[in-house]
Amino acid sequence: MGNRSRALVIALGIFFIGIAALAKFYAYPTLAVAPADQVAQTVSTGTDATIFSVKELREKTGVSLEARRTVRGDVAAAKKISEALDRDVVVFDTAVVTDDSVDYKFPDDASKTDEMPLSFVQERVVLDARTGEAVRWAGENEQDNSGEYITTTLKKEDRLKPKDGDPYFQGHQGLVLKFPFGTEKKTYQFWDTSTRKAYPIQYKGEDKLYGLNVYVFEQEVPKQDIPQAKPLMVPPAVIKETGTDAVAVQRSYQNKRTLWIEPTTGAIIKGQEEQLASLSYNGEPRVTATKVLIKYDDATVKKNVDGVKGSDEGNYKAKAAQLTLIGFWVPLISLIIGLLLLGLVLVLSLRPRRTV
């Protein structure tokens, strides 16, 4: 091999090794972040549920429930908080509306309380852009509305901001809306909105959803009383007591949550919850407030796997394949080619020259 050929092969070897390094240490970390402008919707359904009807003041059985979650990224807030904390974060506003009617719409007049949904929770969460872990951010001052909060009404004045020692909300904890990129087969901490705490969620095995390999995680939220800002008052007949004056009851709650996770992206492909909530009096459960097995509907799961035409939502099978290509195959193949080329030059250089 001539000097020019040798120099060309060395240059190509160095080039491919450089490609491997760029893909592994620049391209992959650049792609493996949650998009700050993400917009996503999920629909969960539960049949044969038992609920307590506030309107009718009684238990209702055989009810079909629908829960719609909307997640919307706040790009401006993410940029502001990232600069303040000197780390990459994303900010998401989430709202979950649960009702016994399909595709529920809020009434135009908020005073129509009998037309409000069975359940409504709105949250703002600040998450590490790579790990999905909750990041504490109450705002730089009292007037700063960019920080995390939680509320069960549409009134801005009812939004609870995180406070240390607050029995109602001390800030989001653990994983909230997604798992880390490169999810591992281990136990994580995952947020439960009803109790406003994080609990262990354990790896249980692997599964397939529409041909996509996923990890299955399970979480047990133990039975407990839910702190209330003010006493929950009901007529005594509701809890099978006599008298005319309203009595204070306590709401208890427990849940078994199962999540199916695409491990490369950390995306939640499917979710399922077995919820049980009761109204108790003097420490004794008297009325079932909610009893339901509720889970993502098939359309949501399929969208998360394969996407839908004309939308960036879901499609995690393709997104995982892209990340695997950039983070594993391109670096591996490029490194092998580069080392082979440099090895070829070394072998040819050490080979004895033929004499005439």
N, C-alpha and C positions, 0 to 999 in steps of 0.2 A: 504494500500500500504506500502510495506516494505521500509526501508531506501535506500537499493540498487536500488529498482525500482524507488523510488522518485528521487534519484540522476541521474539515467539514463534519466528519462523524463525531468528533469531540463536541463541536458546537451544537449538533443535533441532540446529543446525549444530555448536555447541560440544559438545552431548551426544554426537553421533555421532563427533566427533573424539576425545572422551574415551574412548568405547568402543574405538576403534581403538588408542589408547595402552595402555589396560588389557589388552586381549587380547594385544598384541604384547609388552609389557614386564612384565606380571604373570602373566596366565593361562598363557601359553605356557611361561615359565620354571618356573612351578609344576608344570606337567604333564610337562615334558621332563626328568624325573629317574627313575632306576631305582628301582623299588619296593623298600623295605628288607625287606618281608615276602615277597618273591617265592619261590615254590616251582615248580620246573620239572624235567621229566624228558625225556631224549632216548634213543633206541635207535638204535644203529648196527650194521650187519651187514656181514659180509664172507664171501664164498664162495671155495672153492678156495684156501684159505690154506695156507701151510707154517709149522709151528711146531716148536719143540723141546720134547718132552715130558720134563719133569723126572722124572715117575713112571716112564716107560719108558726114559729116557736115550737117546732117538733122535729123529730128524726124523720128522714126520708130515705127509703131504701130503693135499690134498683136504679140508681141515678147514673147517667152517663156524664162524665166530666171531660172538659177539654182545657188544657193549659197551653197558652201561647207565650213563648219567650222571645223577646226582641233584644238584640245586642247591637249597639252602635258605638263606634269608636269616635273619640274626640281628639282630633289631630292637634289642635292648638294647645289643649291642656296637656297632652302627652309631651309636646315639645317644651312647654314651660316647666313641667315637673322634672323632665329629664335633665334640663339645664340646671335646675335648682339642686337636684340630688347628685348630679354628675354620674348618671347611669341611665341606661336605656329602659324606659318604661312605656307602657301603653295604658290608656284610660278608656274604660268602657262604661257606658250607661246601659243598664239592663232593666227590663220590665217584664214581669210574669203576671199574666192575667188568667185566672182560673174561674170557670163558670160551667153551669149545666146547659148552656146553649152553645150552638156551633158558631164560631167566628164572632164572638161577643164584641159589641161596640159600646163604649161609654156613652151615657146620656148627655145631651147638650147642656142640661141644667144639673149641676152638682147637688142641688137640693133634693133631687129625686132619689133619695137613699134606697128606696125599694127596687130601683133599677140598677144599683151598683153590683159589681161582680161578687161572686162568693169569696174570692180572695184576690188581693192585689199587693205586689211587692215591687218596689223600685229601688235600685241600688246604683251607686257609682263606685267602681272598683279601680284601683291603680295596681298594675301587675308588672313584674319584671318581664321584659319583652322576650327573654329566652327561656326562663324556667317556668313562667306562669305563676310564680309565687306572689302572694299579696304583698304590696309595699305600703307601709304606713304613711299617709299623707292627709293631714287634716286641713291643709292650707297654710299660707304664710301668716295670715291674720284672720280676724273674725269676718272681715268683708270679702275674703278670698273664697269664692264658690267653686274652685277647681278641685277641691279635695273630695275624699270618699264620704259617702253617707248611705243611709238606709231609711226607707219610709214605707208605710202601708196606706198612705193617702196621696191625693194629687196636690195637696197644699204644700208649698215650699217651706212654710214656717214649721211644718211637722217633720222635716228632714233631721235625722239624728246624725251628728258628726261624732267621730271617735273621741272618747274620753277615757283616760286610765281609771279603772275601778268602777266605771259606769255599768250597772247591771243590765242595761238594755243594749249598749253597743260600745265596744272598746276598739273597734276597727276590724277589718277583714283579716283573716288568718289563713295560712296554708295555701293550697291550690284552690282556685275559684271557678274559672271557666275553661281551663285546659290543663293538660299535663306538660311536663318539660319536653322539649325536643330530645329525641333519644330516650324515651321513657324506659325505665328499668323495671325488672321483675322484683319489686320490693314494696314495702309499705310506705305510703306517703300520708300527709295530713291534708284533708279535704274539707272545705267550708260547707257548713249547713246553715242555710238562711233562717230557718225557723227558730233555731236555738242561738244563732249568731255566734257560733263557735266552730272550730275545726276539730275533726275527729280522725283517727287512723282509718285509712282505706287500704285494704290488703290485696296484693296480687293473688289471683286464684287460678289462673290458667290461660290458655289461648283458645281462640274461636275464629270463625270466619263469617263475615257478613257480606253477602253479594260478591264473594270471591276475594274479599280484602282480609288479610290477616290482622287480628286485633288481640289486645291483652284484655282480660276481664279482671276488674277490681270490685271488691265488695266492702261496704261500710255499714257498721251497726251504730246507729245513734240511740243511746240508751234512753229508756223512759224517764222523763223529768218534767217538772213544772216549768212553764214558760213565764218569765218575769213580765209583769204588766205595769204600765205607767199609772193606770188607775184601775180600781176594782171592776171586774166584769159582773154586772148585775143582771139577773134574770128573774122572771116571776117564779114563785115557789112551785107552782104546778109543773113547770118544765122539769124540775129535778125530783118530782114526785113527793113534794112537801106540801103541807097545808099552810094557810095564811094568805094575806093579801099584799104584804110588803115585799118588795124585791129583795133578793138575797144575793150575796157575793159568792161566785164560784171561781174555781181555779182551772186553767186549761193545761192539761198534760199532753205530751207529744213523744212519739218514738218513730223511728224510720229505719228501714233497711234499703240502702242505696246500692245499685249495681251499675257500673259504667263499663262500656266497651271502648277501648282506647286504641287509636292507630299509633303505634309506638314511635315511628320516625318523626311525625309532626306533633305528637302529643294531643291530637284533636279527639274530642269526645264524639264518637260516631253514633252511639246509642246510649240512652239513659233509662233507668227504671227505678221506681221508688214504691215501697210498700209502707204507706203511711197509716198511722193510727193516732188519732187525737181524741181526747175525752174532756168532758166538763165534770169536775169533781166537786163534791161538797163535804166538808169535814173530813177530807182525805179519802173519800170513797167515790169512785167513778159512778156517775149517775146517767150521763148522756153521751152517746158517741157523737163527737163533733165532725170527724172525718175518718173514714175507713175505706182505703182504696189502693188498688194496684194500678199505678199510672206509668206509662212508658211512651217513648218516642213512637209516633206512628210510622208505618212502612215508607210513606213518601219522604219523611224527614231522613230516615236512615239511608234510603237509596240516594237522596240528594247529597248527603254527607259523603257517600262512597263515590258516586259517579258524577255528581254535579247536575246542573240543569242548563239547558241551552239559553244563552243570553245573560248568564249570571256568573259572578265570581264566587258565589256561595258554595261551600262543600267541595266536592271533587278531590277528596283527600287521597284517593288512590293515585291520581296523576301527580299531586303535589308531593306525596311520599316518594314516588318513583323518581321525580326530579331531584329531590334532596339526596336520595341514595346514589343517584348517578354522579352528582357533583361532589358529595362528601365521601364516597367510597370508591366507585368504579373508575372515575376519571383519575383521581390521585394514584390508585393502585396500578392501572394499566400504563399511565404515563411514567410512573416510577420504574416499572419493569422495563419498558422500552428504553428509557434513559440509561439504566444500569446495564442493559444488554449492549447498547451501543458503546458505552465507555469500556465495558468488558471486552468487546471485540477489538477495540483499539489496543488495549493492554495485551491481549493474547497475541495479536499480530506483531506488536512491538517486541515481545519477548521471544518470538519464534526465531530460531537461528536462520540467518540468511544463507541462501544457497551459493556455493562458490563454483566457478567455472574452471 
